[in-house]
Amino acid sequence: MVRATATVPRQVASDPIPPAASKAAGGARSVVRYVVLWALACFFLLPVYVLVVTSFKDPVDVSATRIWELPTSLSMDNFGLVWPKLSSGFRNSLSLAIPASLLSALLGCANGFVLSKIRFPFSNVVFPLILFGIFVPYQAVIIPVSQTMTAVGLRGGNDPTGGLAGLMLIHIIYGLPITTLIFRNHFVAMSNTLLESARLDGAGILRSFVDIAVPLAKPAFAVAIIWQFTSSWNDFMFGAMMTSRDSWPVTIALNNIAGGQSVPFGQAMAGALLVSLPTLALYIMLGRFFMRGLLAGTLQD
Amino acid sequence: MSAPVHVPRHSNAPPAVPFTPPPIRRRKRRGPAWLAGFLLVSPSLILIGVFVYGFLGWNVRVSFTNWRGLSPSYHFVGIDNYTRLLHDERWHADVRNLVVFTFVFVGGALLLGFVMAMLLDKGVRGEGFLRGVFLFPMAISFIATAIVWRWLLDNGSGDDTAGLNKLFAVAGLDFLRSDWHKSDSIWAIAAVALPAGWALSGYVMALFLAGMRGVPEALRESARLDGASETQVFWHVVRPALRPVTFSAMLIMIHISLKTFDLLYALDQGNLRIDTPSLYMWFTTFDGGFYDRGATIATVLLIGVALVVGPYVWYALRTERR
């Protein structure tokens, strides 16, 4: 602040700019603003352009050197070729991400409620420890996770689900810190009067939780479920460690199909587009909740 | 440090909460009232305790052993693995790569995110659409992101020119042509800041935008009444209020940068010019069977993340408690 005043005063002195001039300057500034914003939008849409345009090209027309050219004819062949290689990945990821997101949201709801409304011994130590859990690099737990999962027979080929059940468990557990935080932020902002009157009516903690807190937490459920679904769907590292070929989640399938140089460019793009669709659809339809999940991660809901 | 501390109270206070009622006093008779609540959270607390903190400890323990190969060995070897890492060429390159990547990616994403938020803050036509365009990459997996960008960052030349280079050639900007992450320079990994920034600058924008919109309009208005120009309003009113957001955004981005794995893995697997500790850990452990070295790298990574995130968590809690 002190430094700032030293650098700016020249403009302070030259105060009232004639209104007309300032208007013109404002107009020019706003033109610049629009130009920059739309140029940035184009940059952000470049990969989308490549994805879409390439996916719909006829496979014989696809070439990396003609990446920016529009298709001469529309074709769904790339999708048709890549889908059989991805369909089991889709099934696996759905059967994994849906229960994982529901369960960790449910547990997070209970945690968030208790942490925001009830004081128990050491609760002020517990919360920072949970918070830090959001940021832990998974590399630092993955060796113990792999050992434990192998020991209990949930990893890869030894398991009838090919590791999916164990992977689901992993997503639930490592999702707990963020879902807890999302619900805690929600309940902290919730007024206590309802709970207080329920308590006066003789409701215990469980009763207030089930009858009052849960129904009032619908938006937080949306935030937590979307967040968890997206991160389970997009996870790569745990999936690669836990699953065998038949149970690959969609990201691993995609990487193994489209990652190699031998795979046709058109199929790689069609595959990447397909794999992105579910989370993208969630984002487009429920962007508001998605956004709140993002901000919750920064503790400033 | 003293000036900005009072500001977050305004910017962080959610407008949805006009007042904060006192917490319920749950010190009623019939036994400890917190017990039921405690039982409700205890399964989660046990899971987090074991799978996060227990496993972190287990991993640290592995870093002090000579466990190589598939069957675990817990023979204690002291800090041998750490001293060996200090003399490991690949580790040196990885740390250098990570530093370069973090500087370029975090710096770039913060700058871009800030500029986007600044431009959007005043309210422009089509704001919702633009925000959506800047943010949607957050919804897409790093694997899909990497698969598109590996074609955009193609390093073919001559008739083989593709990707961004082709776009440059068509636009007559040939001098911008680059070998990207395949170039023979220590800056190769800086090219990855492009896909990483593409994926995450929108997030930074969202943070800054929330921070800017959290500055009460009355504050800006009163500065304007005092004769401040828009630039001065920004500099004296908005900028100080943004310091906490800048701080959070920076720490969050650095910690993301340290953990970056999928993007590098899928962009160009095995390219040592974009190798980082998180990749080294993965390959040495699960491909090489060097569990001891893997655990050691993971522990160093954990320390790095804790150094970045620790102050952040502390600061966030303190701000909240006020």
Contacts between the chains, C-beta under 8 A, distances in Angstrom:
chain1	res1	chain2	res2	distance
A	1	B	3	5.6
A	1	B	236	7.2
A	1	B	240	6.2
A	4	B	235	5.5
A	4	B	236	6.4
A	4	B	239	7.7
A	5	B	236	7.9
A	8	B	231	7.5
A	8	B	232	6.0
A	8	B	235	6.2
A	11	B	229	5.9
A	11	B	231	6.7
A	11	B	232	6.7
A	12	B	227	7.7
A	12	B	228	7.8
A	12	B	232	6.9
A	15	B	227	5.5
A	15	B	229	7.9
A	16	B	227	7.8
A	17	B	229	7.8
A	30	B	124	7.9
A	33	B	119	5.1
A	33	B	122	7.6
A	33	B	124	6.5
A	34	B	124	6.6
A	36	B	115	7.6
A	36	B	119	6.1
A	37	B	116	7.5
A	37	B	119	5.2
A	37	B	120	7.2
A	37	B	124	6.5
A	37	B	130	5.6
A	38	B	130	7.9
A	40	B	112	7.8
A	40	B	116	6.3
A	40	B	134	7.1
A	41	B	130	5.8
A	41	B	133	4.7
A	41	B	134	7.4
A	43	B	198	7.7
A	44	B	133	5.1
A	44	B	134	5.9
A	44	B	136	7.8
A	44	B	137	7.0
A	44	B	198	6.7
A	44	B	202	7.5
A	45	B	133	6.3
A	46	B	152	7.2
A	47	B	145	7.5
A	47	B	148	4.4
A	47	B	149	6.7
A	47	B	152	6.5
A	47	B	198	7.0
A	50	B	148	6.1
A	50	B	151	6.8
A	50	B	152	6.6
A	51	B	148	5.8
A	64	B	151	6.1
A	64	B	154	6.2
A	64	B	156	7.3
A	64	B	162	4.0
A	64	B	163	7.2
A	65	B	156	7.4
A	65	B	159	7.1
A	65	B	160	6.4
A	65	B	161	6.4
A	65	B	162	4.9
A	65	B	166	6.5
A	67	B	151	6.6
A	67	B	152	8.0
A	67	B	162	5.4
A	67	B	163	6.2
A	67	B	166	6.1
A	68	B	166	6.3
A	68	B	167	6.0
A	68	B	170	6.9
A	107	B	43	7.2
A	107	B	44	5.2
A	108	B	44	7.9
A	110	B	40	4.9
A	110	B	41	6.4
A	110	B	44	7.2
A	111	B	40	7.9
A	111	B	41	5.0
A	111	B	44	5.0
A	113	B	37	7.9
A	113	B	40	7.7
A	114	B	37	4.2
A	114	B	38	7.3
A	114	B	40	5.4
A	114	B	41	4.6
A	115	B	41	7.1
A	117	B	23	7.4
A	117	B	24	6.7
A	117	B	37	7.7
A	118	B	26	6.1
A	118	B	33	7.7
A	118	B	34	5.3
A	118	B	37	3.8
A	118	B	38	7.8
A	119	B	23	7.2
A	119	B	26	6.8
A	119	B	34	6.3
A	120	B	32	8.0
A	120	B	34	3.7
A	120	B	35	7.8
A	120	B	37	6.2
A	120	B	38	4.6
A	121	B	34	7.6
A	126	B	41	8.0
A	126	B	45	6.6
A	127	B	317	7.6
A	128	B	313	5.8
A	128	B	314	7.8
A	128	B	317	6.0
A	129	B	48	7.4
A	129	B	53	7.2
A	130	B	48	6.1
A	131	B	313	5.1
A	131	B	316	7.8
A	131	B	317	7.6
A	132	B	306	7.7
A	132	B	309	6.7
A	132	B	310	7.6
A	132	B	313	5.8
A	133	B	48	5.6
A	133	B	52	4.7
A	135	B	255	5.8
A	135	B	305	6.0
A	135	B	309	4.3
A	135	B	313	7.7
A	136	B	52	5.9
A	136	B	56	7.0
A	136	B	302	7.2
A	136	B	305	7.2
A	137	B	258	7.0
A	137	B	259	4.8
A	137	B	278	7.1
A	137	B	298	7.1
A	137	B	301	5.0
A	137	B	302	5.9
A	137	B	305	5.2
A	138	B	259	7.7
A	139	B	259	7.8
A	139	B	261	7.6
A	139	B	278	5.6
A	139	B	281	4.8
A	139	B	282	7.1
A	139	B	294	7.9
A	139	B	297	7.3
A	139	B	298	4.3
A	139	B	301	5.6
A	139	B	302	7.9
A	140	B	55	7.9
A	140	B	56	5.7
A	140	B	59	5.3
A	140	B	298	4.4
A	140	B	299	6.6
A	140	B	301	6.2
A	140	B	302	4.0
A	141	B	51	6.9
A	141	B	52	6.8
A	141	B	55	4.1
A	141	B	56	6.2
A	141	B	59	6.3
A	142	B	285	7.7
A	142	B	298	7.4
A	143	B	58	7.6
A	143	B	59	5.6
A	143	B	62	5.8
A	143	B	285	6.4
A	143	B	291	6.0
A	143	B	294	6.3
A	143	B	295	5.6
A	143	B	298	7.1
A	144	B	54	7.7
A	144	B	55	3.9
A	144	B	58	4.1
A	144	B	59	5.8
A	144	B	62	7.8
A	145	B	51	7.4
A	145	B	55	6.5
A	146	B	286	7.9
A	147	B	72	6.8
A	148	B	55	7.9
A	173	B	47	5.0
A	173	B	48	7.4
A	173	B	51	4.7
A	174	B	51	7.1
A	174	B	52	7.7
A	176	B	44	5.3
A	176	B	47	6.5
A	176	B	48	5.8
A	177	B	48	6.7
A	177	B	52	7.6
A	180	B	44	7.0
A	189	B	14	6.0
A	189	B	16	6.1
A	189	B	17	4.9
A	191	B	21	5.9
A	192	B	21	4.6
A	192	B	22	7.5
A	192	B	23	6.8
A	192	B	24	5.5
A	193	B	21	6.6
A	195	B	24	6.1
A	196	B	24	5.7
A	199	B	24	6.7
A	204	B	36	6.1
A	205	B	33	7.3
A	205	B	36	4.3
A	205	B	37	5.0
A	205	B	40	7.3
A	206	B	36	5.6
A	206	B	40	7.1
A	209	B	40	7.0
A	230	B	139	6.2
A	233	B	141	7.1
A	234	B	140	7.5
A	234	B	141	3.6
A	234	B	142	7.0
A	234	B	143	7.5
A	236	B	141	7.2
A	236	B	142	6.9
A	236	B	143	5.7
A	236	B	261	7.4
A	236	B	262	4.2
A	236	B	265	7.2
A	236	B	266	7.6
A	237	B	261	6.0
A	237	B	262	6.9
A	237	B	282	7.4
A	241	B	286	6.7
A	251	B	141	5.3
A	251	B	143	4.5
A	251	B	144	7.8
A	251	B	262	7.6
A	254	B	141	8.0
A	254	B	143	5.6
A	254	B	144	6.6
A	254	B	147	6.9
A	255	B	143	5.0
A	255	B	147	7.5
A	255	B	265	7.6
A	255	B	266	5.1
A	258	B	147	4.9
A	259	B	147	6.9
A	259	B	266	5.8
A	259	B	269	6.7
A	265	B	151	6.4
A	268	B	147	5.7
A	268	B	151	7.5
A	269	B	147	7.8
A	269	B	148	7.1
A	269	B	151	7.7
A	271	B	147	7.6
A	272	B	143	7.9
A	272	B	144	4.2
A	272	B	147	4.6
A	272	B	148	5.8
A	273	B	144	7.9
A	275	B	141	6.8
A	275	B	143	7.5
A	275	B	144	5.4
A	276	B	139	7.6
A	276	B	140	4.7
A	276	B	141	6.9
A	276	B	144	4.8
A	279	B	139	4.6
A	279	B	140	6.6
A	279	B	141	7.4
A	280	B	136	6.7
A	280	B	139	5.4
A	280	B	140	6.6
A	282	B	139	6.9
A	283	B	135	7.8
A	283	B	136	5.9
A	283	B	138	7.7
A	283	B	139	3.8
A	284	B	132	7.5
A	284	B	136	7.7
A	287	B	132	6.4
A	287	B	135	7.6
A	290	B	138	7.8
A	290	B	139	6.8
A	291	B	135	7.3
A	291	B	206	6.4
A	294	B	138	6.7
A	294	B	203	6.1
A	294	B	206	5.9
A	295	B	206	6.8
A	295	B	207	7.2
A	295	B	210	6.1
A	297	B	252	7.4
A	298	B	207	6.2
A	298	B	248	5.2
A	298	B	249	7.6
A	298	B	252	6.0
A	299	B	248	7.5
A	299	B	316	4.2
A	299	B	320	7.5
A	300	B	12	5.6
A	300	B	207	7.9
A	300	B	210	6.9
A	300	B	245	7.7
A	300	B	248	7.1
A	300	B	316	7.8
A	301	B	14	6.5
